[in-house]
Amino acid sequence: MFNIVRTLTAFAVLTGVALAPNTSRAGDDKDALADILKQVDQQVCQSPKKIMDYYTKDTVIIADDKRVLPEHRIKDYEVMIAELQGMKCINKRTVLAGHVGRDVGYLLVDELISVSSRHSTDERQHSVCTYAFTKVDGQWKIQHEHCSSLPDYSIVPGDDALYYFHNPVY
């Protein structure tokens, strides 16, 4: 009788371990998606055309209230690089939430983007963004990106608090 109880207990423990959800993997998967965003960040200020490697062919990008095509965003980055000598880009991103499935995943992030150069002031854009990812040929790609600018709380009361919303710094 003791052997049967011991065997059943061992079986139950082993089965429980095998069936327990692997929470570290879910965190690792979210980290993998966040790493894709870091790779995009590295290309934006150096070689913007390479960012297309990280997006699907039918990507939808929404910045505040505007729909942006990836090819137009690349042109904007190229103009920015040409105009700002000695440009330095810093992106700080905090993942607020996310989930990764077999073929689809998403991240909700708080982003602070800072662009400075030798002859200009530091321009910052603070946004909350959602990114939807899908697997294409085994590789994670950005399918949908939606960023909403956050207001600048340093505006003096009585001034237009929506100025930065309607005139975002990109």
C-alpha positions in Angstrom: 0.0 0.0 0.0 2.8 2.4 0.9 4.5 1.7 -2.5 1.3 2.5 -4.3 0.9 5.9 -2.5 4.5 6.7 -3.0 4.3 5.8 -6.7 1.1 7.9 -7.2 2.6 10.8 -5.4 5.7 10.7 -7.5 3.5 10.4 -10.7 1.4 13.4 -9.6 4.4 15.6 -8.8 6.1 14.7 -12.2 2.8 15.3 -14.1 2.3 18.6 -12.3 5.8 19.8 -13.2 5.4 18.7 -16.8 2.0 20.4 -17.2 2.9 23.6 -15.3 2.9 26.7 -17.5 6.3 27.9 -18.5 6.1 31.5 -17.4 9.8 32.2 -18.1 9.2 31.4 -21.8 6.3 33.9 -22.1 8.7 36.6 -20.6 11.4 35.6 -23.0 9.0 35.8 -26.0 8.0 39.4 -24.9 11.7 40.2 -24.6 12.2 38.9 -28.2 9.5 41.2 -29.5 11.0 44.1 -27.5 14.4 43.3 -29.1 12.9 43.7 -32.5 11.8 47.2 -31.6 15.4 47.9 -30.4 16.8 46.7 -33.7 14.4 49.0 -35.5 15.6 51.9 -33.3 19.2 51.2 -34.2 18.4 51.4 -38.0 16.2 54.6 -37.9 19.1 57.1 -37.4 21.7 55.1 -39.5 20.0 53.4 -42.4 16.3 53.8 -42.4 15.6 51.7 -45.4 16.6 48.6 -43.4 13.6 49.0 -41.1 11.4 47.4 -43.8 13.1 44.1 -42.8 11.2 44.3 -39.5 7.7 45.1 -41.0 5.2 43.0 -42.9 4.4 44.0 -46.5 0.9 45.2 -45.4 1.9 47.0 -42.2 -0.4 49.6 -40.8 1.2 52.5 -38.9 -0.9 55.0 -37.0 0.8 58.0 -35.4 -1.7 60.1 -33.3 -4.5 60.6 -35.8 -2.6 60.0 -39.0 -2.0 56.8 -41.0 1.6 56.5 -42.2 2.9 54.3 -44.8 6.3 52.7 -44.0 7.9 54.1 -47.2 6.8 57.7 -46.2 8.2 57.2 -42.8 11.6 56.1 -44.3 11.6 59.3 -46.4 11.0 61.4 -43.3 13.9 59.7 -41.5 16.2 60.3 -44.5 15.3 64.0 -44.6 15.9 64.2 -40.8 19.3 62.6 -41.2 20.2 65.0 -44.1 19.1 68.1 -42.1 20.5 67.2 -38.7 24.3 66.9 -38.7 25.8 64.8 -35.9 22.4 63.4 -35.1 22.0 61.3 -32.0 18.9 59.2 -31.3 17.9 57.8 -27.9 14.9 55.6 -27.5 13.7 54.6 -24.0 10.9 52.0 -24.0 9.1 50.4 -21.1 7.0 47.4 -21.8 3.7 47.8 -19.9 1.9 44.7 -21.1 2.1 42.1 -23.8 1.2 38.6 -24.8 2.8 36.2 -27.2 1.0 33.3 -29.0 2.3 30.8 -31.5 1.9 33.1 -34.5 0.7 36.5 -33.1 1.9 38.7 -30.3 1.5 42.3 -29.0 3.2 44.8 -26.8 1.9 47.9 -25.1 4.8 50.2 -24.4 5.6 53.6 -23.0 8.2 55.3 -25.3 10.4 58.4 -25.0 12.2 59.3 -28.2 15.0 61.9 -28.1 16.7 63.3 -31.2 19.5 65.8 -30.9 22.2 67.2 -33.2 25.1 69.6 -33.0 23.0 72.6 -34.2 19.6 71.9 -32.7 17.9 71.4 -29.4 16.9 68.0 -28.0 13.5 67.2 -29.5 11.5 64.7 -27.6 8.4 62.6 -28.3 6.6 60.8 -25.5 4.1 58.3 -26.6 2.2 55.2 -25.6 2.3 52.6 -28.4 0.8 49.3 -29.3 2.6 46.9 -31.6 1.1 43.8 -33.1 3.5 41.2 -34.4 2.9 38.2 -36.6 5.2 35.4 -37.7 6.2 35.5 -41.4 8.3 32.5 -42.5 9.3 31.8 -38.8 10.4 35.4 -38.2 8.5 37.9 -36.0 7.5 41.0 -38.0 5.6 44.2 -37.0 2.1 44.0 -38.5 0.5 47.0 -36.8 1.9 50.0 -34.9 -0.2 52.6 -33.2 1.3 55.5 -31.2 -0.5 58.3 -29.4 1.5 61.3 -28.2 1.2 62.2 -24.5 0.7 65.8 -23.6 3.5 67.9 -22.3 2.6 68.6 -18.6 5.2 71.4 -18.4 2.9 73.8 -20.3 2.0 76.8 -18.2 -1.7 76.7 -17.2 -3.7 78.9 -19.5 -1.5 78.0 -22.5 -2.8 75.6 -25.1 -2.4 72.2 -23.5 -3.1 70.4 -26.8 -0.3 72.2 -28.7 2.0 69.2 -28.6 -0.9 66.9 -29.4 -1.7 68.8 -32.6 1.9 69.7 -33.4 3.9 66.5 -32.4 7.6 66.6 -32.5 8.7 63.8 -34.8 
